[in-house]
Amino acid sequence: MADYREAPLATRPKTLDPNEYFNLSPEQRRLEESRMALRANLKRQYQIELNNPHRKELIEDPALTRWVYARANPYPNFRVTKKTSLLGAICGVVPLFVMYYVFKTDRDNKEAKIKAGTLKRKFSLLS
């Protein structure tokens, strides 16, 4: 824990905070244990339904349904942050300016060579 360094764009998770992790009151421990027991029970029921050889219906997993919905509809769940704004600028705007600069300088160099008469044209019809 002592050598853990926080990332610049992310906060430290609650589970890695030593005060939250080690200094739990007995009531918080009981609540956590009851949540873990509930999760284990739900997981056990799902596994029993999933592995039932006589089942005829489809088993719905609500977490999987939520995940598929979020993957299919990303825009309602999208949040603008510094990281997403930076990625959008780097992937969307910067390539346009780079391509403009490359094509413009190439065309300007070609025009300068044509005016100076030093451009060696390939596939010239006059020579």
N, C-alpha and C positions, 0 to 999 in steps of 0.2 A: 504494500500500500504506500510505503514511503517514497518509492521511485515512480509513482504514477504521475504523469504530467497531463494536464487537461488540454484538449484540442482547442485551437483558437476559435472555431466556429460552433463548438458544441459545449454544453454544460456538463458538469459531472453528474452521473446518474446517482439517484438517491441510494441505490444499493452499495455504492462505493464510498459513501460518506461514512467515516468511522463512527461519528456520533449517532447516526441513524441505525447503523448496523450492529454495534456492540452494546449500546446503552438502551436496550429495550426494556420497558416495564413489563411486569408479569401479565398485565391486561393486554398489552400489545402483542405479546407472545401468544396468548390464548386466541386473540383474534386472527393472528397469522396462521396458527395451527388449524383453526376452524375453517379458514378459507382454503388451506391446503387439503383438508379432509374433504371439503365440498368438491374441489377440483378433481381429486382422486376418485371420488364417487361418480362424478359425471363421466370421467374418462373410462372408468370400469363399465358403466352402463353402455357407453358408446361402443366399446370393444365387444361386449356381449351381443349387442344388436348387430354389429358388423360381422361377427363370426358365426352368427346363427345360420345353420345350413338350410333351415326351412323357411327363411324369410322370402316374401313375395314382393314387398314394397321397397321403394328407394329410401335410403337413410339420409336424412338431411343433417348436415353439419353446419350449424349457424356461423361458426367462425370462417369456414371455407366459403360459404355463401357471401359473407361480408367482404372477404378478400377478393373474390371473383368480381363482385360489384364494384369495388374500389379500383380494380385493374381495368375494368371495362369503361368506367366513368371517372377519369382522373381529374377532370376540371372542378367538380364540386369540392374535392378534397385537397386541391392545390392551394398552397400558401406562398405568398411572395416573401422571400427572405433575401438576405444579402447574397447567399450562396446561389440561389436559383436565378437572381437577377444577374449575377456575374456570369453564370453559365450561359444564360440567354444571350447576353451581350457577346460573349466569346464565340458562341456557336452560331449566332444569327447575324450580328452586325459587323464584327471584325472581318470575316471572310469577304463580305461585299466590298469593304474599303480596300482590302489587300488586292482583290481581283481588279478593282478599278485602277489602283496605283500601278499594278503590273501591266495591264493593257494600255494605259495612258502613256507610261514611259516607253513602252515598246513602240507604240505608234509615233510618239514624238521623235524617238531616235531614228526610226525609219524615214520620217519626213525630212529630218535634218540631213540624212545621208542622200536622199533623193535630191534635195536642193543643192547639196555640195557636189553631186554627181559621182559619188563614191560607192553607191549601192550596186552590188553585182546581182542582177536579177536572174533568177532561175527561170527556165522555160521562156526565154525572150523570143518573140516572133521575128524581130528585126535583125538578129545577128546570124 
